[in-house]
């Protein structure tokens, strides 16, 4: 029986393509928050990236749903803010997914907060202080310089886990870094008029943004971190607002607006909802537009 040589060549070529596909599967990335899904997309455009939360969800409070467990079971890399932001749900996902690859930062677990110096570290905490983070404020993605440090560390982690693609990760990092470093002075120029402005805000969600731009958060809508505004606390904020030096009352895209709206109405202050992360509003579709939009909204307060 004669075998057609063209058929043999075609079959060999198909087998070679199939084998090469099996040899390098795309990296599966599980991001705890959308800002890190967006960063992973910049650094690994061909990776399979899943975000456990959206900008309309409180990242402190997430249910360990079966769908999240299944996604973590498939993950090669888990990228989270850290500083105990996910302490209420990440350990449960790790346990139920039984994925040994993402249990340790020596392997496929990555915490952004461990790559930089966080703001507001505490020497000790107790339950009377409310929902505070001893390791510092975890919402670091609104500091462009810190985020660039995180990007470098995350790219290195990707190369460690997927060395055959290291050159591509380095190329993507160089491209992102170039565009990001060019954007920082533009953002700072756009935000010059905001320096020295004062706001009342909900939680310390925008601590890094305010610190970077020189905005002072003079009061918090929460009487203690994690506690909803009380009538007595709102009354004290109204008294503070009577000094007439407040730019706006600021809330994040996932936070309850009722206390902010009450204060805004009583004190005749604008209430500004800022996108907490990528997807927080229609204009914030990646990290660059998230910064663009946050600064634009702050500048637009009258």
Rosetta blueprint (number, residue, H / E / L):
1 X L
2 X L
3 X L
4 X L
5 X H
6 X H
7 X H
8 X H
9 X H
10 X H
11 X H
12 X H
13 X H
14 X H
15 X H
16 X H
17 X H
18 X H
19 X H
20 X H
21 X H
22 X H
23 X H
24 X L
25 X L
26 X L
27 X L
28 X E
29 X E
30 X E
31 X E
32 X L
33 X L
34 X H
35 X H
36 X H
37 X H
38 X H
39 X H
40 X H
41 X H
42 X H
43 X H
44 X L
45 X L
46 X L
47 X L
48 X E
49 X E
50 X E
51 X E
52 X L
53 X L
54 X L
55 X L
56 X L
57 X L
58 X L
59 X L
60 X L
61 X L
62 X L
63 X L
64 X L
65 X L
66 X H
67 X H
68 X H
69 X H
70 X H
71 X H
72 X H
73 X H
74 X H
75 X L
76 X L
77 X E
78 X E
79 X E
80 X E
81 X L
82 X L
83 X L
84 X L
85 X L
86 X L
87 X L
88 X L
89 X L
90 X H
91 X H
92 X H
93 X H
94 X H
95 X H
96 X H
97 X H
98 X L
99 X L
100 X H
101 X H
102 X H
103 X L
104 X L
105 X L
106 X L
107 X L
108 X L
109 X E
110 X E
111 X E
112 X H
113 X H
114 X H
115 X H
116 X L
117 X L
118 X L
119 X L
120 X L
121 X L
122 X L
123 X L
124 X L
125 X L
126 X L
127 X H
128 X H
129 X H
130 X E
131 X L
132 X L
133 X L
134 X L
135 X L
136 X L
137 X L
138 X L
139 X L
140 X H
141 X H
142 X H
143 X L
144 X H
145 X H
146 X H
147 X H
148 X H
149 X H
150 X H
151 X H
152 X H
153 X H
154 X H
155 X H
156 X H
157 X H
158 X H
159 X H
160 X H
161 X H
162 X L
163 X H
164 X H
165 X H
166 X H
167 X H
168 X H
169 X H
170 X H
171 X H
172 X H
173 X H
174 X H
175 X H
176 X H
177 X H
178 X H
179 X H
180 X H
181 X H
182 X H
183 X H
184 X H
185 X H
186 X H
187 X H
188 X H
189 X H
190 X H
191 X L
192 X H
193 X H
194 X H
195 X L
196 X L
197 X L
198 X E
199 X E
200 X E
201 X E
202 X L
203 X L
204 X L
205 X L
206 X L
207 X H
208 X H
209 X H
210 X H
211 X H
212 X H
213 X H
214 X L
215 X L
216 X E
217 X E
218 X E
219 X E
220 X E
221 X L
222 X L
223 X L
224 X L
225 X E
226 X L
227 X L
228 X L
229 X L
230 X L
231 X H
232 X H
233 X H
234 X H
235 X H
236 X H
237 X H
238 X H
239 X H
240 X H
241 X H
242 X L
243 X L
244 X L
245 X L
246 X E
247 X E
248 X E
249 X E
250 X E
251 X E
252 X E
253 X L
254 X L
255 X L
256 X L
257 X L
258 X H
259 X H
260 X H
261 X H
262 X H
263 X H
264 X H
265 X H
266 X H
267 X H
268 X L
269 X L
270 X L
271 X E
272 X E
273 X E
274 X E
275 X L
276 X L
277 X L
278 X L
279 X L
280 X L
281 X L
282 X L
283 X L
284 X L
285 X L
286 X L
287 X H
288 X H
289 X H
290 X H
291 X H
292 X H
293 X H
294 X H
295 X H
296 X H
297 X H
298 X H
299 X H
300 X L
301 X L
302 X L
